[in-house]
Amino acid sequence: MSNHTISLPQAIPATWALSSIIEWLSRPVNLFFVLVAAVLAYLSLFPTFFIFFGRFSDEPLGVSGTLTLNYYYEAYVEEPAETLSMLSNSLIFAFASSTFSILIA
């Protein structure tokens, strides 16, 4: 009968992790990558948040209003014919553009 021991990995101290991050950021290419990613995140996530928030508010952005689902009710319940028309147009466009892309490729 043999003795087998299992050794568990040791936790990395927080100072090692911080020093490795600082070392990684000290390279200009990595720092440039992080700055570009931060700018792109700001330019895309900030407007996306306001579009998302604006869908549920009954007042324009910048004016305090109440949260509502009224716009969804109007779009999907009161005017289903227009919604189906827009959906069919989107599907036709998606099919045509996919077909065109496949033919070109």
VONUBA-764705 format. One record per residue: residue in three letters; x, y negated, z of N, C-alpha, C in turn. Coordinates in steps of 0.05 Angstrom, whole numbers, padded with zeros to 5 digits, always signed. Layout:
residues N
ALAXYZXYZXYZ
...
This chain:
residues 105
MET+00017+00023+00000+00000+00000+00000+00018-00025+00000
SER+00013-00043-00018+00030-00067-00021+00016-00091-00009
ASN+00032-00109+00000+00021-00134+00011+00020-00155-00010
HIS-00003-00164-00018-00006-00185-00037-00017-00209-00023
THR-00004-00231-00026-00014-00256-00013-00022-00275-00035
ILE-00043-00289-00030-00053-00309-00048-00046-00337-00036
SER-00031-00352-00052-00025-00379-00042-00043-00399-00056
LEU-00055-00416-00041-00073-00436-00051-00056-00461-00059
PRO-00064-00475-00080-00049-00498-00088-00052-00520-00067
GLN-00030-00534-00064-00030-00556-00044-00042-00581-00056
ALA-00055-00597-00040-00067-00622-00050-00044-00642-00056
ILE-00048-00657-00077-00029-00677-00084-00034-00702-00067
PRO-00013-00712-00054-00017-00736-00038-00027-00759-00055
ALA-00042-00777-00044-00053-00800-00058-00032-00818-00069
THR-00009-00820-00055+00012-00838-00065+00024-00827-00090
TRP+00026-00801-00094+00036-00789-00118+00018-00796-00142
ALA-00008-00793-00137-00027-00799-00158-00026-00829-00166
LEU-00025-00846-00147-00023-00875-00152+00003-00882-00167
SER+00025-00870-00158+00050-00876-00171+00051-00866-00200
SER+00038-00843-00205+00037-00832-00232+00020-00850-00250
ILE-00002-00861-00239-00019-00879-00255-00004-00905-00261
ILE+00011-00915-00241+00026-00940-00246+00048-00934-00266
GLU+00061-00911-00264+00082-00905-00284+00070-00902-00312
TRP+00046-00890-00314+00033-00887-00340+00026-00914-00352
LEU+00016-00932-00335+00008-00959-00344+00032-00976-00350
SER+00056-00969-00341+00079-00986-00345+00089-00984-00374
ARG+00080-00963-00389+00087-00961-00417+00069-00980-00433
PRO+00080-00996-00450+00064-01016-00465+00042-01004-00482
VAL+00047-00981-00494+00026-00968-00511+00002-00960-00494
ASN+00007-00949-00471-00015-00941-00453-00030-00965-00443
LEU-00016-00986-00435-00029-01010-00425-00046-01022-00447
PHE-00036-01023-00472-00051-01033-00494-00076-01017-00499
PHE-00074-00990-00497-00097-00972-00500-00118-00978-00479
VAL-00110-00982-00454-00129-00987-00433-00143-01015-00437
LEU-00127-01035-00445-00139-01061-00450-00159-01061-00473
VAL-00152-01047-00494-00171-01045-00517-00196-01030-00509
ALA-00193-01009-00494-00216-00993-00485-00234-01010-00466
ALA-00222-01027-00449-00237-01044-00431-00252-01065-00447
VAL-00240-01077-00467-00253-01097-00483-00276-01085-00499
LEU-00272-01062-00511-00293-01048-00526-00316-01040-00508
ALA-00310-01031-00484-00331-01023-00465-00347-01048-00457
TYR-00334-01070-00453-00348-01094-00445-00366-01104-00468
LEU-00355-01104-00493-00370-01113-00516-00393-01095-00523
SER-00392-01070-00516-00414-01052-00523-00433-01047-00500
LEU-00423-01044-00476-00441-01037-00454-00456-01060-00443
PHE-00445-01084-00443-00459-01108-00433-00484-01114-00449
PRO-00483-01116-00476-00508-01120-00491-00527-01097-00489
THR-00517-01072-00487-00534-01049-00485-00550-01050-00459
PHE-00538-01059-00438-00552-01061-00412-00575-01081-00415
PHE-00570-01104-00428-00591-01124-00430-00613-01115-00449
ILE-00606-01100-00470-00627-01090-00487-00644-01070-00472
PHE-00631-01052-00457-00646-01033-00441-00663-01046-00420
PHE-00653-01066-00406-00668-01081-00386-00691-01096-00399
GLY-00686-01108-00422-00707-01124-00436-00730-01108-00445
ARG-00727-01082-00450-00749-01065-00458-00770-01062-00436
PHE-00761-01064-00411-00779-01059-00388-00788-01085-00374
SER-00780-01108-00384-00788-01133-00372-00809-01147-00389
ASP-00828-01161-00375-00849-01175-00391-00841-01204-00397
GLU-00818-01213-00389-00809-01240-00395-00783-01238-00411
PRO-00776-01260-00426-00750-01260-00440-00727-01257-00421
LEU-00704-01249-00432-00680-01247-00415-00673-01274-00403
GLY-00664-01274-00379-00657-01299-00365-00680-01310-00348
VAL-00704-01300-00352-00727-01308-00337-00736-01285-00320
SER-00740-01289-00294-00748-01267-00277-00776-01259-00284
GLY-00780-01234-00287-00807-01223-00294-00811-01197-00279
THR-00833-01184-00285-00839-01159-00272-00832-01136-00291
LEU-00826-01113-00280-00821-01090-00296-00847-01078-00306
THR-00847-01070-00332-00872-01060-00343-00866-01040-00365
LEU-00885-01023-00371-00884-01004-00393-00903-01012-00415
ASN-00912-01037-00415-00933-01047-00433-00924-01045-00462
TYR-00899-01051-00468-00889-01050-00496-00890-01022-00507
TYR-00884-01002-00490-00886-00974-00499-00915-00966-00504
TYR-00932-00976-00487-00961-00970-00490-00971-00982-00516
GLU-00963-01007-00522-00972-01019-00547-00961-01004-00571
ALA-00936-00996-00570-00924-00983-00593-00935-00955-00599
TYR-00938-00940-00578-00945-00911-00582-00974-00904-00579
VAL-00989-00921-00564-01017-00914-00559-01036-00931-00576
GLU-01031-00958-00575-01050-00976-00589-01046-00976-00619
GLU-01022-00971-00629-01016-00972-00658-01001-00947-00667
PRO-01013-00924-00665-00998-00900-00673-00993-00898-00703
ALA-01010-00911-00719-01005-00909-00748-00979-00923-00756
GLU-00974-00946-00744-00949-00961-00750-00925-00945-00740
THR-00928-00932-00717-00906-00917-00706-00900-00893-00725
LEU-00920-00879-00734-00916-00857-00752-00904-00866-00779
SER-00912-00889-00788-00901-00900-00813-00871-00906-00810
MET-00864-00918-00787-00835-00924-00782-00819-00898-00779
LEU-00831-00878-00766-00817-00852-00762-00813-00838-00789
SER-00834-00839-00806-00831-00826-00832-00810-00840-00849
ASN-00810-00867-00848-00789-00882-00863-00761-00875-00853
SER-00758-00872-00827-00732-00865-00816-00723-00837-00825
LEU-00742-00818-00825-00736-00791-00834-00729-00790-00864
ILE-00744-00805-00880-00738-00806-00909-00710-00818-00913
PHE-00704-00839-00899-00678-00852-00902-00656-00833-00893
ALA-00659-00819-00871-00639-00800-00861-00635-00777-00881
PHE-00656-00766-00892-00654-00745-00911-00640-00754-00937
ALA-00648-00778-00947-00636-00788-00972-00607-00794-00968
SER-00599-00806-00946-00571-00813-00942-00554-00788-00937
SER-00565-00768-00924-00551-00743-00920-00547-00729-00947
THR-00568-00728-00963-00566-00716-00989-00545-00730-01007
PHE-00546-00757-01007-00527-00773-01022-00498-00767-01013
SER-00494-00766-00987-00467-00761-00976-00457-00734-00984
ILE-00475-00714-00983-00467-00687-00991-00460-00685-01020
LEU-00475-00699-01037-00470-00699-01066-00443-00713-01072
ILE-00437-00734-01058-00412-00748-01063-00388-00732-01053
ALA-00391-00719-01031-00369-00703-01020-00366-00678-01037
